[in-house]
Amino acid sequence: MEQLNFHNKKNNILNFPLIVIGEELRTPQNVGMGIRISEAFGVKKFYLNNNSPNTENRIVKRTARNTNKNIDIAYYDDILSLISILKKEGYSILSLEITNRSKNIQDYNFTKHQKIALLIGSERFGIDPKALDCCDQSIHIPMFGKNASMNVINSLSVGLYEITKQITKQSH
């Protein structure tokens, strides 16, 4: 068995009608990894709040490992305004947050949406309640240990995996 790397493995490059919104991400590592994982899953655009570390930050650059050059990155000031704009553009806004009305990610049908904007929250406070109220649906990842939360980028990875798995399965 031979381990493959980017020199000897070509990905099946797909672009999905999928964007990620990072709300108030605080750590450069999470910003860089959010960009990197989003690019790896064929996300069309990654939105960052202007208060978050940007792609000029050396830790963001190092963590993103040049993937920031392969994905459209946009900045915004107000999450409620951005959600309103994206809804007018036909996006379904799905928050990745456990709430009293969230659906289990494994049971949710992502293929019913033409375009998806996946909203992830800040490391410390999650998603602003006003923004949650504007979302079309909240999705949560089932957990089976005693801990009630996981890192925002780990959650993003699971979320993007499930969404792209369903979309690619439907198209085949």
C-alpha positions in Angstrom: 0.0 0.0 0.0 1.3 3.4 -0.9 0.2 6.6 0.7 -0.8 9.2 -1.8 -0.2 13.0 -1.6 -1.0 16.0 -3.8 1.8 15.1 -6.2 0.4 11.7 -7.2 -3.4 12.0 -6.5 -5.8 14.1 -8.5 -9.1 15.1 -6.9 -12.4 15.0 -8.7 -12.9 18.8 -8.5 -16.5 19.7 -7.9 -18.1 23.0 -7.0 -21.3 23.0 -5.0 -24.0 25.6 -4.6 -22.8 26.0 -1.1 -21.3 28.9 0.9 -20.1 29.1 4.5 -20.6 32.0 6.8 -18.3 32.3 9.8 -19.9 34.5 12.4 -17.3 36.3 14.6 -14.7 33.6 14.4 -12.0 34.7 16.8 -8.9 32.6 16.4 -6.6 32.7 13.4 -6.3 29.0 13.4 -10.0 28.5 13.1 -10.3 31.0 10.3 -7.5 29.3 8.4 -8.8 25.8 9.0 -12.4 27.0 8.1 -11.1 28.3 4.8 -9.0 25.1 4.2 -11.8 22.7 4.9 -14.3 24.7 2.9 -12.0 24.7 -0.1 -11.5 21.0 0.3 -15.2 20.4 0.1 -15.8 22.5 -3.0 -17.5 25.4 -1.2 -18.2 28.3 -3.5 -17.5 31.2 -1.1 -16.4 31.7 2.5 -17.8 34.8 4.4 -15.9 36.2 7.3 -17.1 39.0 9.7 -14.8 42.0 9.5 -14.0 41.5 13.2 -12.4 38.1 12.5 -8.7 37.7 11.7 -8.4 38.1 7.9 -6.3 36.3 5.3 -3.4 38.8 5.8 -2.9 37.4 9.3 0.2 35.1 9.2 -1.4 32.4 11.3 -4.4 32.4 9.0 -2.1 32.1 6.0 -0.1 29.3 7.5 -3.1 27.3 8.6 -5.0 27.8 5.3 -1.9 26.5 3.5 -2.6 28.6 0.3 -6.2 27.3 0.0 -7.3 30.9 0.4 -6.1 31.5 -3.2 -8.6 28.8 -4.4 -11.8 30.0 -2.8 -13.7 33.2 -2.9 -13.5 35.0 0.4 -15.8 37.9 1.2 -16.2 40.0 4.3 -19.3 41.5 5.9 -20.2 43.8 8.8 -23.7 42.8 9.8 -24.9 39.2 9.9 -28.6 40.1 9.6 -28.0 42.1 6.5 -25.9 39.4 5.0 -28.6 36.8 5.7 -31.2 39.0 4.1 -29.1 39.5 1.0 -28.4 35.8 0.6 -32.0 34.9 1.0 -32.9 37.3 -1.8 -30.2 35.4 -3.9 -32.1 32.2 -3.3 -30.0 30.7 -0.5 -31.5 28.6 2.2 -29.8 29.6 5.5 -28.9 26.6 7.6 -27.3 27.1 11.0 -25.0 24.5 12.4 -26.1 24.9 16.0 -28.0 22.8 18.5 -31.3 24.4 19.4 -34.6 23.3 20.7 -35.8 23.0 17.1 -32.6 21.7 15.4 -32.7 18.6 13.2 -30.2 15.8 13.4 -27.7 16.3 10.6 -28.0 12.6 9.7 -31.8 12.8 9.2 -31.8 16.2 7.3 -32.4 16.2 3.6 -29.9 18.8 2.2 -30.8 17.9 -1.4 -34.2 19.7 -1.2 -32.3 23.1 -1.4 -31.0 24.7 -4.6 -28.4 26.8 -2.7 -27.2 26.4 0.8 -25.5 29.0 3.1 -24.1 27.1 6.2 -23.8 29.4 9.2 -21.2 28.6 11.8 -20.9 30.5 15.1 -18.1 32.0 17.2 -16.0 29.7 19.3 -17.2 31.1 22.5 -20.8 32.2 22.0 -22.1 30.2 19.0 -24.6 31.9 16.7 -26.3 35.2 17.7 -29.9 34.4 18.7 -31.2 37.1 16.2 -29.3 35.4 13.4 -30.7 32.0 14.5 -34.2 33.4 14.2 -33.5 34.4 10.6 -32.3 30.9 9.6 -34.5 28.6 7.6 -33.4 25.6 9.8 -30.9 24.7 12.5 -28.9 21.5 12.2 -27.0 19.7 14.9 -24.5 16.9 15.1 -25.5 14.1 17.5 -22.9 13.5 20.2 -22.7 10.5 22.5 -20.1 11.5 25.1 -20.6 13.7 28.1 -19.3 16.8 26.3 -22.1 18.9 24.8 -20.0 20.8 22.1 -17.1 20.5 19.8 -14.7 22.8 18.0 -16.4 25.0 15.4 -14.2 23.7 12.6 -14.6 20.1 13.6 -18.4 20.7 13.3 -17.9 22.5 10.0 -16.0 19.4 8.7 -18.8 17.0 9.7 -21.4 19.4 8.3 -19.7 19.8 4.9 -19.1 16.1 4.7 -22.8 15.3 5.2 -24.0 18.0 2.8 -21.6 17.1 0.0 -22.2 13.4 0.5 -25.9 13.8 0.0 -25.5 16.1 -3.0 -23.0 13.9 -4.8 -25.1 10.8 -4.1 -28.2 12.4 -5.5 -26.4 13.4 -8.7 -25.2 9.8 -9.5 
